[in-house]
Amino acid sequence: MKKAWIAAVLLLTLLPVSAFANVDESDAVYRILDEAGQEITQFAGSPEPGDEYVAGDNGYFRITRVSAENQTAWAQRLGSFELPDVSWLDDGAQPVSTQRRAVALYCTHSDESYEPGDGKSSITQRGGIYDVAETLKGNLEKKGITVYYSDENHYPHDAGAYRRSRATASALAEEGVDAIFDIHRDGIPDASQYKSSVGGEDVTKVRLLVGRANQNADANKQFAAQIKAVADKLYPGLIKDIYFGKGTYNQDLMSQSVLLEFGTHKSQKDEVLHSTDYMANVLSRTLYGGVSGAAGGDSGKAARNTGGWKGILWLIGLLVIGALVFAFAATGRGREAMHKWKRTFQEMTGGVFGGKRGDS
């Protein structure tokens, strides 16, 4: 085990930065159109071909083309996204009182704020997004859930923010939580796209964002789908949509990890705070409200036990491929390339894998 972790550390220093890239959420706002040219949503950041999108009505799309010049992306409709069965909600099942329940919250983009309520969209030292996270924390605690919350500042709001927040997310994962949520607000200028109401109360919708570039992507995707299914059953209209983007968003650390976007910078902050009450119930019921299936309380534990080795194997795989490509590029010949690849692999892992460093 010790050798494996040594190798993992070496790999982290040798792999290209692009292997851990996240979406750079800049000021750019893209319109995403369907094949007929109709707008299906907007996205603050840089969509990429291959990104997927689940609309509020569960229409399922995949980005096929992007124009940076026009800040427009086009998406092919794949059909209807099938949500998990949540009929167990009708049974009124409640979590077992003795079951340990714990989640973690943090904010990668520390400056994010709301113009109506905070006065401006970005506050360097401590944005209004922390108020959202803390209110969600309080509402989760009312459900009997232990919340590990970090108010660490990861400013500035740039492409390196997720790299800086990774240490925070890693520390929270070590607490043995069942799920981790990164709290954000969106950057699209049209607040009406997030406006909703639940039980006559004005709230903002919540977008779920999942990174597709990590070994937990399928599990993260399933978890997000479960959240939407529960929310659609309890509070129709609370979940805006799900976006599966090109980054990792540090979700490779845990299979039950999702980024939550509460409204946009133009949303009324009090409506955003109201939505955290309903969202807390959705998360509670998703994680602990059923007695079987994806809502079972043991799924997070299983993910924590296997995530570390999956991450190591994933990194080793990237290294093997990278070293092989380098060897062929450097020699141009098969046998010599394989010999060079073996030596490169041995050197990069310090002899932990591939035989002794002196082998030739």
C-alpha positions in Angstrom: 0.0 0.0 0.0 2.8 2.4 0.9 4.5 1.7 -2.5 1.2 2.4 -4.3 0.8 5.8 -2.6 4.4 6.7 -3.4 3.8 5.9 -7.0 0.6 8.0 -7.0 2.5 11.0 -5.6 5.1 10.6 -8.4 2.3 10.4 -11.0 0.7 13.5 -9.8 3.9 15.5 -10.4 4.5 14.0 -13.8 1.1 14.0 -15.4 0.1 17.1 -17.6 -2.0 19.7 -16.0 -4.7 19.1 -18.6 -5.5 15.7 -16.9 -7.0 17.6 -14.0 -8.5 20.5 -15.9 -11.8 22.1 -14.8 -14.1 24.4 -16.6 -12.9 27.9 -16.4 -16.0 29.8 -15.4 -15.3 33.1 -17.0 -17.6 36.0 -17.8 -18.6 34.2 -21.0 -22.2 33.1 -21.2 -23.1 30.6 -23.9 -26.5 29.9 -25.4 -27.1 26.2 -26.0 -29.4 25.5 -28.9 -31.1 22.4 -30.0 -31.0 21.1 -33.6 -33.9 23.4 -34.6 -32.0 26.4 -33.3 -34.2 26.8 -30.2 -32.5 27.8 -27.0 -32.6 25.1 -24.4 -30.5 26.7 -21.7 -27.6 29.1 -21.0 -24.2 28.2 -19.5 -21.7 30.4 -17.8 -18.3 29.0 -18.8 -17.0 27.1 -21.7 -19.1 24.1 -22.9 -17.3 21.4 -24.8 -18.4 18.8 -27.4 -19.4 15.7 -25.4 -20.9 17.6 -22.5 -24.4 16.4 -21.7 -27.4 18.2 -20.4 -30.7 17.1 -18.7 -33.4 19.8 -18.9 -36.0 20.3 -16.2 -38.4 18.2 -18.2 -35.7 15.5 -18.5 -35.0 16.1 -22.1 -31.6 14.7 -22.7 -29.0 16.4 -24.9 -25.3 16.2 -25.9 -23.2 19.1 -27.1 -22.0 18.5 -30.6 -20.5 21.8 -31.7 -19.3 25.0 -30.0 -18.6 28.5 -31.4 -16.4 30.6 -29.1 -16.8 33.5 -31.5 -20.6 33.5 -31.2 -20.7 32.1 -27.6 -23.1 29.5 -28.9 -23.2 25.7 -28.6 -25.4 23.3 -30.4 -26.8 20.1 -28.8 -28.3 16.9 -30.2 -31.4 15.5 -28.5 -30.8 12.0 -27.3 -34.3 11.4 -26.0 -35.6 11.5 -22.5 -33.3 11.0 -19.5 -34.5 8.2 -17.3 -34.5 9.1 -13.6 -34.3 6.4 -10.9 -37.4 5.0 -9.3 -38.3 6.9 -6.1 -41.6 5.3 -5.4 -40.2 4.4 -1.9 -40.9 8.1 -1.1 -44.6 7.3 -1.0 -44.0 4.9 1.9 -42.9 7.7 4.1 -39.8 5.8 5.1 -37.7 7.5 7.7 -34.0 7.0 8.4 -33.0 4.7 11.2 -32.4 7.0 14.3 -29.1 5.2 15.2 -27.6 5.5 11.7 -24.7 8.0 11.5 -25.5 10.7 9.0 -22.9 13.1 7.8 -22.2 15.3 4.8 -19.7 18.0 3.9 -20.1 21.5 2.4 -17.5 23.9 1.0 -17.3 26.8 -1.6 -14.7 26.7 -4.3 -15.6 30.1 -5.7 -15.3 32.1 -2.5 -16.2 35.5 -4.0 -19.6 34.5 -5.5 -22.3 36.8 -4.4 -25.8 38.1 -5.3 -26.4 41.7 -6.5 -29.8 41.9 -4.9 -28.9 41.3 -1.3 -25.1 41.6 -1.3 -24.8 44.7 -3.5 -22.5 43.2 -6.0 -21.8 39.9 -7.8 -18.3 39.3 -6.4 -16.8 40.0 -2.9 -13.2 39.1 -2.7 -12.7 38.0 0.9 -16.1 36.5 1.7 -18.9 36.3 -0.8 -22.6 35.9 -0.1 -22.3 32.2 -1.2 -21.0 31.5 2.3 -24.4 32.6 3.7 -26.1 30.1 1.4 -23.8 27.3 2.5 -24.3 28.2 6.2 -28.1 28.3 5.8 -28.1 25.0 4.0 -25.9 23.6 6.8 -28.4 24.8 9.4 -31.3 23.2 7.6 -29.4 19.9 7.2 -28.7 19.9 10.9 -32.4 20.3 11.6 -32.8 16.9 9.9 -30.3 15.3 12.3 -27.4 15.4 9.8 -23.9 16.1 11.0 -22.4 18.7 8.6 -18.7 19.2 8.2 -18.4 22.7 6.8 -15.4 24.6 5.6 -15.4 28.3 5.1 -11.9 28.3 3.6 -11.2 31.0 1.0 -10.0 29.8 -2.4 -9.9 33.2 -4.2 -9.3 34.2 -6.9 -12.1 32.9 -9.1 -10.1 31.5 -11.9 -9.1 28.2 -13.5 -6.9 27.3 -10.5 -9.7 27.7 -7.9 -10.6 23.9 -8.0 -6.9 23.1 -7.6 -6.8 25.2 -4.5 -10.1 23.9 -3.1 -8.9 20.3 -3.6 -7.1 20.3 -0.3 -10.3 21.4 1.4 -12.4 18.8 -0.3 -9.8 16.1 0.5 -9.8 17.0 4.2 -13.6 16.9 4.3 -13.7 13.5 2.6 -11.4 12.1 5.3 -14.1 12.9 7.9 -16.0 9.8 6.6 -18.9 11.7 5.2 -21.6 10.2 3.0 -21.5 13.0 0.4 -19.7 16.2 -0.4 -21.4 19.3 -1.9 -19.6 22.3 -3.5 -21.9 25.3 -3.1 -22.0 27.9 -6.0 -24.3 30.3 -7.7 -24.6 30.6 -11.5 -23.3 33.4 -13.6 -26.0 33.8 -16.3 -27.6 37.2 -16.4 -31.2 36.0 -16.8 -32.5 35.5 -13.2 -35.9 34.4 -14.6 -34.4 31.1 -15.6 -33.9 30.3 -12.0 -37.1 31.7 -10.5 -39.5 29.2 -9.1 -41.9 28.7 -6.2 -42.6 25.9 -3.8 -45.8 25.7 -1.8 -46.5 29.4 -2.7 -43.0 30.5 -1.5 -40.7 32.2 -3.9 -37.4 30.3 -4.3 -34.6 29.9 -6.8 -34.0 26.7 -8.7 -30.8 24.7 -8.2 -28.6 23.4 -11.0 -26.7 20.2 -10.5 -23.2 20.2 -12.1 -21.3 16.9 -12.6 -17.7 16.5 -13.9 -17.4 13.8 -16.5 -13.6 13.6 -16.5 -12.9 11.4 -13.5 -13.2 7.8 -12.5 -16.3 8.5 -10.4 -18.2 10.1 -13.2 -20.8 7.4 -13.6 -21.4 7.3 -9.9 -21.6 11.1 -9.6 -24.0 11.1 -12.6 -26.3 8.5 -10.9 -26.2 10.4 -7.6 -27.2 13.7 -9.4 -30.0 11.8 -11.1 -31.2 10.4 -7.8 -31.3 14.0 -6.3 -33.3 15.3 -9.2 -35.7 12.3 -9.0 -36.4 13.0 -5.3 -36.7 16.7 -5.8 -39.1 16.3 -8.8 -41.3 14.1 -6.6 -41.3 16.3 -3.5 -40.9 19.8 -5.0 -41.5 20.0 -8.8 -39.5 22.8 -10.3 -36.9 23.1 -7.5 -34.1 21.4 -9.6 -33.5 23.5 -12.8 -31.4 20.9 -14.6 -28.3 18.8 -14.6 -25.1 19.7 -16.6 -22.4 17.1 -17.2 -19.3 19.2 -17.9 -15.8 18.4 -19.1 -14.0 19.0 -15.7 -13.5 17.0 -12.6 -14.7 19.5 -10.0 -12.8 17.4 -7.4 -15.6 14.9 -7.7 -13.0 12.2 -8.3 -12.5 12.2 -4.5 -15.9 10.6 -3.8 -18.7 8.9 -5.7 -21.4 10.9 -4.0 -20.2 14.4 -4.8 -22.2 17.1 -6.7 -21.8 20.8 -7.3 -24.9 22.7 -6.5 -25.7 26.1 -8.1 -28.2 28.1 -6.1 -29.7 30.7 -8.5 -27.6 33.3 -10.3 -25.9 36.5 -9.4 -29.0 38.3 -10.4 -31.3 36.3 -8.2 -32.9 37.7 -5.1 -30.8 36.5 -2.2 -33.7 35.9 0.2 -35.3 33.6 -2.4 -32.0 31.7 -2.7 -31.9 31.2 1.1 -35.5 30.0 1.0 -34.5 27.3 -1.5 -31.9 25.8 0.9 -34.7 24.6 3.3 -36.3 22.5 0.5 -33.0 21.4 -0.8 -31.9 20.2 2.6 -35.0 17.9 2.7 -34.2 16.6 -0.8 -30.6 15.8 0.2 -31.7 14.2 3.4 -34.3 12.0 1.7 -32.0 11.1 -1.1 -29.2 10.0 1.2 -31.2 8.6 4.1 -34.9 8.6 3.4 -35.2 5.1 1.9 -34.3 1.7 3.1 -33.0 0.2 -0.1 -31.5 1.1 -3.5 -29.4 4.2 -4.2 -30.9 6.0 -1.2 -29.5 3.5 1.2 -27.1 4.9 3.8 -24.2 2.4 3.2 -23.5 3.5 -0.4 -21.3 6.4 0.6 -19.3 4.1 2.9 -18.6 1.7 0.1 -17.5 4.5 -2.1 -15.0 5.8 0.5 -13.5 2.3 0.8 -12.8 1.9 -2.9 -12.2 5.4 -4.1 -8.6 5.6 -3.1 -7.5 2.5 -5.0 -9.6 3.5 -8.1 -7.8 6.8 -8.1 -4.4 5.2 -8.0 -5.2 2.8 -10.8 -6.6 5.6 -12.9 -3.4 7.6 -12.5 -1.2 4.6 -13.2 -3.2 4.0 -16.4 -2.7 7.6 -17.6 1.0 7.3 -16.9 1.4 4.0 -18.8 -0.4 5.5 -21.9 1.6 8.8 -21.7 5.0 7.0 -21.4 4.1 4.7 -24.3 3.1 7.6 -26.6 6.4 9.4 -25.6 8.4 6.3 -26.4 7.0 5.8 -29.9 7.3 9.5 -30.6 10.9 9.5 -29.6 12.0 6.3 -31.5 9.5 5.6 -34.2 10.2 1.9 -33.9 8.1 -0.7 -32.1 10.7 -2.8 -30.3 13.0 0.1 -29.4 9.9 2.1 -28.3 8.8 -0.7 -26.0 12.3 -0.9 -24.5 12.3 2.9 -24.0 8.8 2.8 -22.5 9.9 0.2 -19.9 12.9 2.2 -18.8 10.8 5.5 -18.6 8.1 3.8 -16.6 10.7 2.4 -14.1 12.3 5.8 -13.7 9.1 7.7 -13.3 7.9 5.3 -10.5 11.3 5.1 -8.8 11.4 1.4 -9.5 8.2 0.7 -7.6 6.7 -0.8 -10.8 8.3 -2.4 -13.8 11.3 -4.1 -12.1 14.5 -2.6 -10.7 15.6 0.8 -11.9 18.9 -0.7 -13.2 17.1 -3.2 -15.5 17.8 -2.7 -19.2 
